[in-house]
Amino acid sequence: MDSPQKAETILRHVDEKGLSRKSIASVGNGMNDIELFRVSAFSIAFNPVHELVTEAATVKVESNDLRSILPYFERT
């Protein structure tokens, strides 16, 4: 799925469910995730493949363990 399609799909689901777009969080690593990051209130570049991916994301996580993103989603 390309980036515009990812972003459009997420936005459609959020709108259909009556959720706030501020509730969108995303995780990705490729150039195809940049548009998704742009519509997300919070985004994580996980082992990004390019600096542009890092720049588009809210935070960058470099790790071989996907569990390393969990602290960003824990409720307080």
C-alpha positions as CSV (number, residue, x, y, z in Angstrom):
1,M,0.0,0.0,0.0
2,D,1.5,3.3,-1.0
3,S,1.7,6.3,1.3
4,P,-1.3,8.4,0.1
5,Q,-3.4,5.2,0.2
6,K,-2.3,4.5,3.8
7,A,-3.1,8.1,4.9
8,E,-6.5,8.1,3.1
9,T,-7.4,4.8,4.6
10,I,-6.6,5.9,8.2
11,L,-8.4,9.2,7.8
12,R,-11.5,7.4,6.4
13,H,-11.6,5.0,9.3
14,V,-11.1,7.8,11.9
15,D,-13.8,9.9,10.3
16,E,-16.2,6.9,10.0
17,K,-15.8,6.1,13.7
18,G,-16.2,9.8,14.7
19,L,-12.8,9.9,16.3
20,S,-10.5,12.9,16.5
21,R,-7.7,13.0,14.0
22,K,-5.6,13.8,17.1
23,S,-6.0,10.2,18.0
24,I,-3.9,9.0,15.0
25,A,-0.5,7.5,15.8
26,S,1.7,5.7,13.3
27,V,4.9,3.8,13.0
28,G,6.9,3.3,9.8
29,N,10.4,3.2,8.4
30,G,10.2,4.0,4.7
31,M,9.6,6.9,2.3
32,N,6.2,5.5,1.7
33,D,5.2,6.3,5.3
34,I,5.9,10.1,5.1
35,E,2.4,11.0,4.0
36,L,1.0,8.8,6.8
37,F,3.2,10.7,9.3
38,R,1.8,14.0,8.0
39,V,-1.8,13.1,8.9
40,S,-0.8,11.5,12.3
41,A,-0.8,13.4,15.5
42,F,2.1,11.3,16.6
43,S,4.5,9.3,14.5
44,I,7.6,7.1,15.1
45,A,10.3,6.5,12.5
46,F,11.4,3.0,13.5
47,N,14.9,2.3,12.0
48,P,14.2,4.8,9.2
49,V,15.7,4.1,5.9
50,H,16.2,7.8,5.0
51,E,16.7,11.1,6.8
52,L,13.5,12.5,5.2
53,V,11.6,9.8,7.1
54,T,13.1,10.9,10.4
55,E,12.3,14.5,9.6
56,A,8.7,13.7,8.9
57,A,8.2,11.8,12.2
58,T,7.6,13.0,15.7
59,V,10.3,10.8,17.1
60,K,13.0,8.4,15.8
61,V,13.6,5.0,17.4
62,E,16.7,3.0,16.4
63,S,16.4,-0.5,17.7
64,N,16.1,-4.1,16.5
65,D,13.2,-4.7,18.9
66,L,9.8,-3.2,18.1
67,R,9.0,-3.3,21.8
68,S,11.2,-0.3,22.2
69,I,8.4,1.9,20.9
70,L,6.0,0.8,23.8
71,P,7.1,3.6,26.2
72,Y,5.7,6.1,23.7
73,F,2.3,4.6,23.9
74,E,2.0,3.8,27.6
75,R,-0.8,5.7,29.4
76,T,0.0,7.7,32.4
